[in-house]
C-alpha cells in the first residue's frame, strides 16, 4: 500500500531506463554500421593500393594519398569522443597504410638507385648524387613523416593498459615506419679504403641517418610512458604482441645512441625478467622437438627474445648488463639443447611435414641452438674489460652441453645447418677456450673442477684441429658446388651459405691456432707445436691430384704441417678466382642499364623462380640489382676470409718451421715412427702444453728423428717456391691497394724464405 503513492515516480524511473536502453541500442547499431563501413572502406583501400598499377597512380601521388588517409584516421581516433570499439578496425587500417607507405618509399628509393647505379662505386655510397639520396623522402617530406610518427605513438599510448591486439597492429605499423630509415644494401666493391679517415668523418650526413636521428628524438620525447607500455607488452601478454614489442625494442635500441631504453630495461628489471624467462620456456621448447609438435608459437617467441638479447649484447654496456643478469648461465640451465635430433636422412626426425609449413625437427633444433650460439659469440666480442667473466660463463655453457657440442664438432653429415652450427661454435671456441682463461678460472675453482674444465677444453682443441683436414680440400668445395641453387628465401642461397660457412670454419680454426701460439710464448724458442713436422699432405697434391682426399687424422693425434701448407695454397688459388668473379659482378652492377635482357632475366630467376616474364622491366632492374649486390657482398666477404686464412697460415707455418729448424732437438734413434697410422703419434693435447707459465718446454715430440727434420726442409724448399711466393705477394698488393689495412704477408713470406735456405747443422 505504501508503494501506491509512488507509482508516478516508479513509472518515471522505468521510462528513463527504457529511454537509456533505446539510446544505447541506437548507439550500438550506429557503431555496428560504422564498423562495417570502416571494414568495407579498408578492404577497398587495400585492393586499390595492392592492385592498382603504377601508371595509374604514380609513386608521388600514392605517397600523398596514404599520408592524407593516415592523418585523417589518426585525427578521428585520437579525439576524446571517439568510440573505443572502433580502435581495432582503425589500427588494422593504420597498419595496412603504413606498410604500403614504407613499400612505396623504398620502391622509390630503389628506382632512383637503379637510375643512378653507375655512380655508386664504394661501400658507403658517398659518391652517389644528392638527388638519389634524397629522392626516397622527397615526395612526402620529412615533416609529414614526423607527424605520422607522433600520431602513431599517441595512438599506442591512447590504448592504455588493455587492447593488446590493437597495439599488435600498431607495433607492426611502427616497425614498417622505422624500416623506411634503414639504409639499403650497398655493394662492397672493396674501394672503401681509398678515402681517408678525415674525409669519412667530415662527410655530409645522408638522409637515412638524419631521419633516424629525428625519429629517435621524437621517441625519446615520450619518455617513460612509452617505454613502460612497450616493455610490459614484451614481457607479458599475447604471443604475437610480445614478438612485435620485442621487435620494436630491437629496432629502437639499435638507433638509440644515448642508450636510454637500455638503461630503463636494466634499472626496472625488465631485462632480467626476459633472461629469467628463458629457463621457464625450457620445457615448452623441448616439446617443439617432437616429430608432431604443438603450435610453434613458443619457438617463434624464443627466437624473438634471443634476437633482442643479441641486439642488446652488441652494445658494450648491454653486454655487461646481460653478464650481470646471468643470461648465459640461464642458457646453461636449459635442457633443450641436449635433445639434439638425429641427422640421418632416413631418421623420423628428418621427415618433413607434408604441407611444408612445419619445419623438420632437425631444422627446429637449429632454430633453437643457432640463436644461443650467436648470442655467446656476440657477448665474447663486445665484453671489453669483462672478458674473463664472459669467457667463464660461455665455457660453463659449452661444458654444460658438452654432448651436443661434441656432436657438432664431429660434423658427421655436411648440411647447411650443420656448417652454420660449426662456424659459430668454432668462433666461440677460438675466443673462449684459451689457456689464459683456464688460468683465471684456476684462481677461483677447486682442483677437481679445474681438471674437468681442462679435459673438456683439451677435447675441444683437438677436435678443432682435426677440422682443418676435413674442410681444406677441393672435395668439400665440390660437394658445396653440387648443391641445388634453388630460390633464395633468405639473404643468401644454400650454396653460398655453405661455401661461406666452410671458409669461416677454417678461418676460426687458424685464428685459434695463431692465438695459442702467441699465448704460449712471444718467440719460437719455447713455442708449443700444434702440427707435426711433415709436409707430405701439402706436397703430394700437386697438379691433377689436387682433388684427392686429405688423409683423415684421428682427433687424438696431431695433424701435420702439410694440412696448413695445403690450406695456404688452396686459399691463395680461391682468392684470385673469387676476386675475378667479384670484379665481373661489379662491372655488371655499374653497367646494369646496358645488360642484355637474357642476363637480367637470369639474375632475376635466382630470386624469383617462376613468373619472371610477367614482371615489368623496372621491377626486373630492381631484382637484378638486388641479386648483384648479394653476389658482390658475398664475394667480398669470401675475399676477406681467404686473406685472413692466408695470413694466419703463413704465421703458423713460420712459427713451426723456425722452431723445428732452429730450436728443436730430435729424439734418440731407437724411437721409431708409427708407420701404420701414417701420422705422428702425439701426446694428448691437454698435456701438450703446461698451464704453468714457468714451464718453458711446453711440448716434446718424442718420435721425431733427424731425417724427419731434413725431409721437412727438403719439402719446404720444394713447395715454398717462387710461384707460390709471387702469388702470396700479389694477394697483399691487390687487397691492400683498396683496403684501409696492412697485412703481414710480405714480412712472413720473407722470413719463411730465409728459413728454408738455412743449412741445418
SULDADA-V464926 format. One line per field, one symbol per residue. ss: DSSP state (H for helix, E for strand, C for the rest). phi: phi as a letter, one per 40 degrees, with the letter a starting at -180 (. if undefined). A space follows every 10 residues. Layout:
ss: ???
phi: ???
//
This chain:
ss: CCCHHHHHHH HHHHHHHHHH HHHHHHHHHH HHHHHHHHHH HHHHHHHHHH HCCCCCCCHH HHHHHHHHHH HHHHHHHCCC CCCHHHHHHH HHHHHHHHHH HHHHHHHHHH HHHHHCHHHC CCCCCCCCCH HHHHHCCCCC CHHHHHHHHH HHHHHHHHCC CCCHHHHHHH HHHHHHHHHC CCCCCCCCCC CHHHCCHHHH HCCCCCHHHH HHHHHHHHHH HCHHHHHHHH HHHHHCCCHH HHHHHHHHHH HHHHHCCCCH HHHHHHHHCH HHHHHHHHHH CHHHHHHCCC CCCCCCHHHH HHHHHHHHHH HHHCCHHHHH HHHHCCHHHH HHHCCHHHCC CCCCCCCHHH CCCCCCCCCC HHHHHHHHHH HHHHHHHHHH HHCCCCHHHH HHHHHHHHHH CHHHHHHHHH CCCCCHHHHH HHHHHHHHHH HHCCHHHHHH HHCCCCHHHH HHHHHHHHHH HHHHHHHHHH HCCHHHHHHH HCCCCCCCCC CCCHHHHHHH HHHHHHHHHH HHHHHHHHHH CCCCCCCCCC CECCCHHHHC CCHHHHHCCC CCCCCCCCCE HHHHHHHHHH HHHHHHHHHH HHHHHHHHHH CHHHCCHHHH HHHHHCCCCC CHHHCCHHHH HHHHHHHHHH HHHHHHHHHH HHHHHHHHHH HHHHHHHHHH HHHCCCCCCC CCCCCCCCCC CCCCHHHHCC CCCCCCCCCC CCCCCHHHHH HHHHHHHHHC CHHHHHHHHH HHHHHHCCCC CCCCHHHHHH HHHHHHCCCC C
phi: .cccccddcc cccccccccc cccccccccc cccccccccc cccccccccc bcccccbcdc ccccccdccc cccccccccc ccccccddcc cccccccccc cccccccccc cccccbcccc bbccgccccc ccccccbccb gccccccccc cccccccccg ccfccccccc cccccccccc cccccbcccg cccccccccc cccccccccc cccccccccc ccgcccdccc cccccahccc cccccccccd ccccbcccfc ccccccccgc cccccccccc cccccccccc dbccdccccc cccccccccc cccccdcccc cccccfcccc cccccccccc ccbccccccb cccdcgcccc dccccccccd dcccccccdc ccccgbcccc cccccccccc bccccccccc fcbcbccccc dccccccccc bbcbdccccc cccbcccccc cccccccccd cccccccccc bbbccccccc cccccgcccb cbcccccccc cccccccccc cccccccccc acbccbccbc bccabccccc bbgccccccc cccdccbccc cccccccccc ccccdccccc cccccccccc bccbccdccc ccccccbbcb gccccccccc cccccccccc cccccccccc cccccccccc cccccccccc cbbcbccccc cbcccccgac ccccccccac ccccccccab ccbcbccccc cccccccccc cccccccccc cccccccbbc abcbcccccc cccccccccc b
//
